[in-house]
Amino acid sequence: MSRRVILNSPAQPREMSLHLRLEISERRLLLRAGDLTLTAVAVLGALWLWARLAARPLDLALLQEQLGWVALIGLGWPLWLTLVDMYNLRLVARVGPSVRRILIGGLVLLFGYLIIFFITSRAPVTGALATIEIGAPPLRFAPGLAIVASMALIMAWRLLYIRVLGAPHTRRRLLILGAGQAGSALSHVILKGHGPYYDIVGFVDDIPVPRCDQIGDVPVLGGTDRLGDLIWEHRIDEIIIASSGEVSGETLQILMDCYEHGIAITPMPLLYERLTGKIAVEHVGSQWYVALPLQPRQARTAEEALKRMLDIAGGLLLAVLLLVLLPFIAAAIRLDSPGPVVYRQERVGRRGTRFTVLKFRSMLNDAERDGEAQWAAKDDPRVTRVGRWLRRTRLDELPQAINVLRGEMSLVGPRPERPEFVAHLQETIPFYRTRLAARPGLTGWAQINYGYGDSVDAALAKLQYDLYYLKHQSFWFDVLILARTVHVVLLMKGQ
């Protein structure tokens, strides 16, 4: 196995990698920094222009007077861009969706400004401001200008990002060590949605003699005996460890040489997680620890306290909404089909405890005539007409506010499954019982990314998202999931 290029030419490997070949975290940080900077430029520019036309200095007093709309725009843009997934690099690389979401964001901010400052506030402009506005443009033209300018600047910045940092010479050159199923799964994810950021040079099989010449459209360049030469010849930026077996001492030494000289070494499950927002449980192999939430106990205790406070506040709000909507929903359900309004079903909760979940009935009363548990499908024929509407708006889950207040459920978490399904799935899918480590949720990361599951394969896909949530669970992650759930409800995208 050749180590010549790494050991004898220590400066050369980094000379061939351009600074524009950024990692995922660097790209997201750059996007956020650009959005915030341009938003600040638009706000300050609008204030400066108005102050100049009004012959007034742009000072701290003016900023304090206009703090309301400045905060609305300054906080509104990052919140909106996060809500509509504009830091998802797969989406960011597409011009059409990016432009459309930025335009909608500008309209939402403009509408929000009109509501806050023209409808809810009817106080006349008096005092110094009244004097200033005589013969000058109205002060309220500044927020509109700031919104339009920030929208134009962010759009131009995003298009520039696509053109410059989506160009072929900015792609990180990857070499995948391991030509098995794990490496193949990762290459499929990259080629399907992350081609603008990664260039898969090829596979290196984890045995001296490769078992095949090509996997999909990606060549197998050789075995481990050529690893060192391939790294130099192809100017590799990052090596992905997707090997199914033990790494030999000589291979490990080459990897350490690469690391010392700035070439990134990344386990396949970690890159898969960063790209997809889920954990590849079927490919973790001996790296089982990457699939588990291993935070210190103190951190978990603090997070659980914050989470419970959020649950109580959200549960009370949903309970009020339940009381308001209950008569109308109950009447619609009873008029549509005979049977109870509220459906009760046993589910498995935290640590395997069982509880009764509450839902508005959305199916026919005899949906399971034979008494056997059945998967709920996307276009399930058992769903009633009113039930279909309830599911699209997620209102069928509203009675679970009571489960949340009881402590049986949380606002956010893995969806609770029926005992019959849990018993089968934990025997079929690795790590399935891990999702029982947290309270089940009214909504969750899997629900906003995947939807209903009606098979073992769908349960595996949802588990990948659930494990990602458990691993990264935090107060702000819960808030983001709740915000996206509201977005789904308003657009009636539930299933």
C-alpha positions as CSV (number, residue, x, y, z in Angstrom):
1,M,0.0,0.0,0.0
2,S,1.4,3.3,-1.0
3,R,2.0,6.1,1.6
4,R,4.5,7.9,-0.6
5,V,2.4,11.0,-1.4
6,I,1.2,11.6,2.1
7,L,4.4,11.1,3.9
8,N,6.9,12.5,1.5
9,S,4.9,15.5,0.2
10,P,3.3,17.0,3.3
11,A,2.4,20.3,1.8
12,Q,1.0,19.1,-1.5
13,P,-2.4,17.6,-0.6
14,R,-3.8,20.9,0.7
15,E,-2.5,22.9,-2.3
16,M,-4.8,21.1,-4.6
17,S,-8.0,21.8,-2.6
18,L,-9.6,25.2,-3.1
19,H,-10.9,27.2,-0.2
20,L,-14.3,27.3,-1.9
21,R,-14.8,23.6,-1.3
22,L,-16.7,24.2,1.9
23,E,-18.2,21.7,4.3
24,I,-21.9,21.5,5.1
25,S,-21.7,23.4,8.3
26,E,-19.5,26.1,6.6
27,R,-22.0,26.5,3.8
28,R,-25.0,26.9,6.2
29,L,-23.1,29.4,8.3
30,L,-22.2,31.4,5.2
31,L,-25.8,31.4,4.1
32,R,-27.0,32.6,7.5
33,A,-24.3,35.3,7.8
34,G,-25.2,36.6,4.3
35,D,-28.9,36.7,5.0
36,L,-28.4,38.6,8.3
37,T,-25.9,41.0,6.9
38,L,-28.0,41.9,3.9
39,T,-31.1,42.3,6.1
40,A,-29.2,44.7,8.3
41,V,-28.0,46.6,5.2
42,A,-31.6,46.9,3.9
43,V,-33.0,48.1,7.2
44,L,-30.2,50.7,7.9
45,G,-30.3,51.8,4.3
46,A,-34.0,52.5,4.4
47,L,-33.6,54.4,7.6
48,W,-30.7,56.4,6.3
49,L,-32.6,57.3,3.1
50,W,-35.6,58.5,5.0
51,A,-33.5,60.4,7.5
52,R,-31.7,62.1,4.6
53,L,-34.9,63.1,2.9
54,A,-36.3,64.3,6.2
55,A,-33.1,66.2,7.1
56,R,-32.8,64.2,10.3
57,P,-29.6,62.4,11.5
58,L,-29.6,58.6,11.6
59,D,-29.0,58.2,15.3
60,L,-29.8,55.9,18.2
61,A,-33.0,57.9,19.0
62,L,-34.4,57.2,15.6
63,L,-33.6,53.5,15.9
64,Q,-35.3,53.4,19.3
65,E,-38.4,55.1,17.9
66,Q,-38.7,52.6,15.1
67,L,-37.6,49.5,17.0
68,G,-40.9,47.7,16.4
69,W,-40.6,47.3,12.6
70,V,-36.8,47.0,12.7
71,A,-37.2,44.0,15.0
72,L,-40.0,42.6,12.8
73,I,-37.8,42.6,9.7
74,G,-34.5,41.7,11.5
75,L,-36.0,38.7,13.2
76,G,-38.6,37.9,10.6
77,W,-36.3,37.0,7.8
78,P,-34.1,34.4,9.6
79,L,-37.2,32.9,11.2
80,W,-39.0,32.7,7.9
81,L,-36.0,31.3,6.0
82,T,-35.6,28.6,8.7
83,L,-39.3,27.8,8.8
84,V,-39.4,27.2,5.0
85,D,-36.2,25.1,5.1
86,M,-34.0,27.6,3.2
87,Y,-30.9,26.2,5.0
88,N,-31.5,22.8,3.5
89,L,-28.6,22.6,1.0
90,R,-30.6,20.3,-1.3
91,L,-33.3,23.0,-1.6
92,V,-30.9,25.9,-1.6
93,A,-29.4,24.6,-4.9
94,R,-32.7,25.0,-6.8
95,V,-33.4,28.4,-8.2
96,G,-37.2,28.1,-8.6
97,P,-38.1,27.1,-5.0
98,S,-35.6,29.5,-3.5
99,V,-37.0,32.5,-5.4
100,R,-40.6,31.5,-4.7
101,R,-40.0,31.2,-1.0
102,I,-38.2,34.5,-0.7
103,L,-40.9,36.3,-2.6
104,I,-43.6,34.8,-0.3
105,G,-41.4,35.7,2.7
106,G,-41.4,39.3,1.6
107,L,-45.2,39.3,1.3
108,V,-45.6,37.7,4.7
109,L,-43.4,40.4,6.3
110,L,-45.2,43.2,4.5
111,F,-48.6,41.8,5.6
112,G,-47.3,41.4,9.2
113,Y,-46.2,45.0,9.2
114,L,-49.5,46.2,7.9
115,I,-51.4,44.3,10.6
116,I,-49.1,45.5,13.4
117,F,-48.8,49.1,12.5
118,F,-51.9,50.0,10.6
119,I,-54.6,48.0,12.2
120,T,-53.7,47.3,15.8
121,S,-52.1,50.7,16.3
122,R,-54.2,53.7,15.6
123,A,-52.2,56.3,17.6
124,P,-51.6,59.5,15.5
125,V,-48.1,60.7,14.8
126,T,-47.5,63.7,17.1
127,G,-44.7,65.8,18.5
128,A,-41.3,65.8,16.9
129,L,-42.2,63.1,14.4
130,A,-45.2,65.1,13.2
131,T,-42.9,68.1,12.6
132,I,-40.4,66.0,10.8
133,E,-43.0,64.4,8.4
134,I,-44.2,67.8,7.2
135,G,-42.9,68.2,3.7
136,A,-41.0,64.9,4.0
137,P,-41.8,61.4,2.9
138,P,-44.0,59.6,5.5
139,L,-42.0,57.7,8.0
140,R,-43.9,54.6,7.2
141,F,-42.4,54.3,3.8
142,A,-39.1,53.2,5.4
143,P,-40.4,49.7,6.5
144,G,-41.9,49.0,3.1
145,L,-38.6,50.0,1.5
146,A,-36.6,47.9,3.9
147,I,-38.8,44.8,3.2
148,V,-38.5,45.2,-0.6
149,A,-34.8,45.9,-0.4
150,S,-34.1,43.0,1.9
151,M,-36.1,40.7,-0.3
152,A,-34.2,41.8,-3.4
153,L,-30.8,41.6,-1.7
154,I,-31.4,38.1,-0.2
155,M,-32.7,36.8,-3.5
156,A,-29.6,38.2,-5.3
157,W,-27.4,36.7,-2.6
158,R,-29.0,33.3,-3.0
159,L,-28.7,33.3,-6.7
160,L,-25.0,34.3,-6.4
161,Y,-24.5,31.5,-4.0
162,I,-26.0,29.0,-6.4
163,R,-23.9,30.3,-9.3
164,V,-20.6,30.6,-7.4
165,L,-20.7,27.9,-4.7
166,G,-22.7,25.5,-6.9
167,A,-20.1,25.5,-9.6
168,P,-18.2,22.3,-10.4
169,H,-14.8,23.6,-9.0
170,T,-16.4,24.2,-5.6
171,R,-17.6,20.6,-5.1
172,R,-15.8,18.6,-2.4
173,R,-14.1,15.6,-3.9
174,L,-15.0,12.5,-2.0
175,L,-13.4,9.1,-1.9
176,I,-15.6,6.4,-0.3
177,L,-13.7,3.7,1.5
178,G,-15.9,0.6,1.3
179,A,-17.8,-0.7,-1.7
180,G,-20.7,-2.3,0.1
181,Q,-24.3,-1.4,0.8
182,A,-23.4,1.5,3.2
183,G,-21.2,3.2,0.6
184,S,-23.8,2.6,-2.1
185,A,-26.6,4.1,0.0
186,L,-24.5,7.3,0.6
187,S,-23.6,7.7,-3.0
188,H,-27.3,7.4,-3.9
189,V,-28.2,10.2,-1.5
190,I,-25.4,12.4,-2.8
191,L,-26.2,11.9,-6.5
192,K,-29.9,12.3,-5.9
193,G,-29.9,15.7,-4.2
194,H,-26.4,17.0,-3.3
195,G,-24.6,16.8,-6.6
196,P,-23.9,20.6,-6.6
197,Y,-21.8,20.2,-3.4
198,Y,-20.1,16.8,-3.8
199,D,-18.1,15.1,-6.5
200,I,-17.8,11.4,-5.8
201,V,-14.5,10.5,-7.4
202,G,-15.0,6.8,-6.7
203,F,-15.0,3.8,-4.3
204,V,-12.0,2.1,-2.8
205,D,-13.0,-1.5,-1.8
206,D,-12.0,-2.5,1.7
207,I,-10.1,-5.5,0.4
208,P,-7.0,-5.6,-1.8
209,V,-8.8,-7.0,-4.9
210,P,-12.1,-5.2,-5.7
211,R,-15.3,-7.2,-6.0
212,C,-16.7,-5.1,-8.8
213,D,-15.7,-2.4,-11.3
214,Q,-18.6,0.0,-10.7
215,I,-21.5,0.8,-8.3
216,G,-24.3,2.6,-10.1
217,D,-22.6,5.4,-12.0
218,V,-19.6,5.6,-9.7
219,P,-16.4,3.6,-10.5
220,V,-14.5,1.3,-8.1
221,L,-11.0,2.6,-8.5
222,G,-9.2,-0.2,-6.7
223,G,-8.5,-1.9,-3.4
224,T,-6.9,-0.7,-0.2
225,D,-3.4,-1.3,-1.7
226,R,-3.9,1.8,-3.9
227,L,-5.5,4.1,-1.3
228,G,-2.6,6.4,-0.8
229,D,-1.9,6.9,-4.6
230,L,-5.6,7.5,-5.3
231,I,-5.8,10.2,-2.6
232,W,-3.0,12.1,-4.3
233,E,-4.0,11.5,-8.0
234,H,-7.6,12.6,-7.5
235,R,-6.9,15.6,-5.1
236,I,-9.3,14.2,-2.5
237,D,-10.9,16.6,0.0
238,E,-12.7,14.1,2.2
239,I,-12.6,10.4,2.8
240,I,-15.8,8.6,3.8
241,I,-15.4,5.5,5.9
242,A,-18.1,3.1,4.7
243,S,-16.2,-0.1,5.4
244,S,-18.1,-3.1,6.6
245,G,-15.1,-4.7,8.2
246,E,-12.2,-3.8,10.5
247,V,-9.7,-1.2,9.2
248,S,-6.2,-2.6,9.0
249,G,-3.3,-0.9,10.8
250,E,-1.7,0.2,7.5
251,T,-5.0,1.7,6.2
252,L,-5.5,3.4,9.5
253,Q,-2.0,4.9,9.3
254,I,-2.7,6.4,5.9
255,L,-6.0,7.9,7.2
256,M,-4.1,9.5,10.1
257,D,-1.5,10.9,7.6
258,C,-4.4,12.4,5.6
259,Y,-6.0,13.9,8.7
260,E,-2.7,15.5,9.7
261,H,-2.5,17.2,6.4
262,G,-6.1,18.6,6.3
263,I,-8.0,15.9,4.5
264,A,-11.3,15.3,6.3
265,I,-12.1,11.8,7.5
266,T,-15.9,11.2,8.0
267,P,-17.8,8.0,9.0
268,M,-20.5,7.3,6.5
269,P,-23.4,7.4,9.1
270,L,-22.4,10.9,10.2
271,L,-22.4,12.4,6.6
272,Y,-25.6,10.5,5.8
273,E,-27.1,12.1,8.9
274,R,-26.0,15.7,8.0
275,L,-27.3,15.3,4.4
276,T,-30.7,13.7,5.1
277,G,-31.7,14.7,8.7
278,K,-32.1,11.0,9.6
279,I,-29.9,8.2,10.8
280,A,-29.0,5.2,8.7
281,V,-29.8,2.6,11.3
282,E,-29.3,-0.3,8.8
283,H,-25.7,0.8,8.0
284,V,-24.2,1.9,11.3
285,G,-22.6,-1.6,11.8
286,S,-20.1,-1.6,14.6
287,Q,-20.5,2.2,15.0
288,W,-23.8,1.7,16.9
289,Y,-23.2,4.7,19.1
290,V,-23.9,7.1,16.3
291,A,-27.5,6.1,16.4
292,L,-28.1,6.8,20.1
293,P,-28.7,10.0,22.1
294,L,-25.8,10.0,24.5
295,Q,-26.1,13.4,26.1
296,P,-24.9,13.8,29.7
297,R,-27.6,13.3,32.4
298,Q,-27.4,16.9,33.5
299,A,-28.1,18.2,30.0
300,R,-31.1,15.8,29.7
301,T,-32.6,17.0,33.0
302,A,-32.4,20.6,31.9
303,E,-33.9,19.9,28.5
304,E,-36.7,17.8,30.0
305,A,-37.7,20.6,32.3
306,L,-37.8,23.1,29.4
307,K,-39.7,20.6,27.3
308,R,-42.3,20.0,30.0
309,M,-42.9,23.7,30.4
310,L,-43.4,24.0,26.7
311,D,-45.8,21.0,26.8
312,I,-47.9,22.6,29.5
313,A,-48.1,25.9,27.8
314,G,-48.9,24.4,24.4
315,G,-51.3,21.8,25.9
316,L,-53.3,24.5,27.6
317,L,-53.5,26.5,24.4
318,L,-54.6,23.5,22.4
319,A,-57.2,22.6,25.1
320,V,-58.8,26.0,24.7
321,L,-58.9,25.5,20.9
322,L,-60.4,22.1,21.5
323,L,-63.2,23.5,23.6
324,V,-63.9,26.1,21.0
325,L,-64.0,23.7,18.0
326,L,-65.5,20.6,19.7
327,P,-69.2,21.4,19.0
328,F,-68.6,22.0,15.3
329,I,-66.2,19.0,14.8
330,A,-68.5,16.7,16.8
331,A,-71.6,17.7,14.8
332,A,-69.7,17.2,11.5
333,I,-68.5,13.7,12.5
334,R,-71.9,12.6,13.7
335,L,-73.6,13.9,10.5
336,D,-71.1,12.2,8.3
337,S,-71.1,8.7,9.8
338,P,-72.5,6.9,12.8
339,G,-70.3,6.2,15.8
340,P,-68.5,8.0,18.6
341,V,-67.0,11.4,18.2
342,V,-63.8,10.7,20.1
343,Y,-61.8,7.5,19.3
344,R,-59.8,5.8,22.0
345,Q,-56.9,3.4,21.3
346,E,-54.2,1.8,23.3
347,R,-50.7,3.0,22.4
348,V,-47.1,2.4,23.8
349,G,-45.5,5.4,25.5
350,R,-42.3,6.2,27.2
351,R,-40.3,3.2,28.5
352,G,-42.9,0.9,27.1
353,T,-45.8,2.0,29.4
354,R,-49.2,1.8,27.8
355,F,-51.8,4.5,27.7
356,T,-55.1,5.4,25.9
357,V,-54.6,8.0,23.1
358,L,-57.5,10.3,22.2
359,K,-58.4,11.3,18.7
360,F,-61.4,12.6,16.8
361,R,-62.8,9.7,14.9
362,S,-61.7,9.9,11.2
363,M,-62.5,6.4,10.1
364,L,-65.7,4.3,9.8
365,N,-66.8,2.9,13.1
366,D,-66.1,-0.7,12.1
367,A,-62.7,0.0,10.5
368,E,-61.2,-3.2,11.9
369,R,-64.0,-5.7,11.7
370,D,-61.8,-8.7,12.2
371,G,-60.3,-7.2,15.3
372,E,-56.7,-7.3,13.9
373,A,-54.6,-4.1,13.9
374,Q,-54.1,-2.6,10.5
375,W,-51.7,0.0,9.2
376,A,-53.2,3.4,8.4
377,A,-52.5,4.2,4.7
378,K,-52.2,7.6,2.9
379,D,-55.4,7.1,0.9
380,D,-57.1,4.7,3.3
381,P,-60.6,3.8,2.0
382,R,-61.8,3.5,5.7
383,V,-61.4,7.2,6.2
384,T,-64.7,9.2,6.1
385,R,-65.2,12.4,4.2
386,V,-65.0,14.6,7.3
387,G,-62.1,12.4,8.6
388,R,-60.1,13.1,5.4
389,W,-60.5,16.9,6.1
390,L,-59.6,16.4,9.8
391,R,-56.4,14.5,8.8
392,R,-55.4,17.1,6.2
393,T,-55.6,19.8,8.9
394,R,-54.3,17.6,11.7
395,L,-57.4,18.5,13.7
396,D,-58.0,14.8,14.4
397,E,-55.1,14.9,16.8
398,L,-56.5,17.9,18.8
399,P,-57.9,15.8,21.7
400,Q,-54.4,14.6,22.4
401,A,-53.9,18.0,24.2
402,I,-55.4,16.1,27.2
403,N,-52.8,13.3,26.8
404,V,-50.1,16.1,26.8
405,L,-51.4,17.7,29.9
406,R,-51.6,14.3,31.7
407,G,-47.9,13.8,30.9
408,E,-48.6,10.7,28.7
409,M,-47.5,12.6,25.6
410,S,-45.4,15.6,24.6
411,L,-46.0,18.2,22.0
412,V,-43.0,16.9,20.0
413,G,-41.6,13.4,19.9
414,P,-41.9,10.1,18.1
415,R,-45.6,9.2,17.3
416,P,-47.0,6.5,19.7
417,E,-47.5,3.1,18.0
418,R,-49.9,0.4,18.9
419,P,-48.6,-2.5,21.0
420,E,-49.2,-5.0,18.2
421,F,-47.0,-3.1,15.9
422,V,-44.3,-2.4,18.5
423,A,-43.9,-6.1,19.3
424,H,-43.4,-6.9,15.6
425,L,-41.2,-3.9,14.7
426,Q,-38.7,-4.3,17.5
427,E,-38.0,-7.8,16.3
428,T,-37.6,-6.7,12.7
429,I,-35.9,-3.3,12.9
430,P,-32.6,-2.6,14.8
431,F,-32.8,0.2,17.4
432,Y,-36.6,0.4,17.3
433,R,-37.0,0.3,21.0
434,T,-34.8,3.4,21.3
435,R,-37.7,5.6,20.3
436,L,-39.4,4.5,23.5
437,A,-36.8,6.4,25.5
438,A,-38.8,9.7,25.1
439,R,-42.5,10.6,25.5
440,P,-44.4,10.1,22.3
441,G,-45.4,13.3,20.6
442,L,-48.4,15.0,19.1
443,T,-46.2,15.9,16.2
444,G,-42.6,15.0,15.4
445,W,-39.6,15.3,13.0
446,A,-40.8,12.1,11.2
447,Q,-44.3,13.5,10.7
448,I,-43.2,16.8,9.0
449,N,-40.7,14.9,6.8
450,Y,-42.4,11.6,6.0
451,G,-46.1,11.4,7.0
452,Y,-48.0,8.2,7.4
453,G,-46.4,4.8,7.2
454,D,-48.2,1.6,6.2
455,S,-45.4,-1.0,6.1
456,V,-42.3,-2.2,7.8
457,D,-40.2,-0.2,5.3
458,A,-42.1,2.9,6.1
459,A,-41.6,2.3,9.9
460,L,-37.9,2.0,9.2
461,A,-37.8,5.3,7.4
462,K,-39.7,7.0,10.2
463,L,-37.4,5.5,12.8
464,Q,-34.5,7.1,11.0
465,Y,-36.1,10.5,11.5
466,D,-37.1,9.7,15.1
467,L,-33.6,8.7,16.1
468,Y,-32.2,11.9,14.5
469,Y,-34.7,13.9,16.7
470,L,-33.8,12.0,19.8
471,K,-30.1,12.5,19.1
472,H,-30.5,16.3,18.5
473,Q,-33.5,17.0,20.7
474,S,-33.5,20.5,22.2
475,F,-35.9,23.2,23.1
476,W,-35.3,25.2,19.9
477,F,-35.5,22.0,17.8
478,D,-39.0,21.4,19.3
479,V,-40.0,25.0,18.6
480,L,-38.8,24.6,14.9
481,I,-40.9,21.4,14.6
482,L,-43.9,23.0,16.1
483,A,-43.6,26.0,13.7
484,R,-43.3,23.7,10.7
485,T,-46.3,21.7,11.9
486,V,-48.3,25.0,12.0
487,H,-47.1,25.6,8.5
488,V,-48.4,22.1,7.5
489,V,-51.7,22.7,9.2
490,L,-52.3,26.1,7.5
491,L,-51.5,24.7,4.1
492,M,-53.6,21.6,4.8
493,K,-50.7,19.3,3.9
494,G,-51.5,16.7,6.5
495,Q,-52.3,13.1,5.5
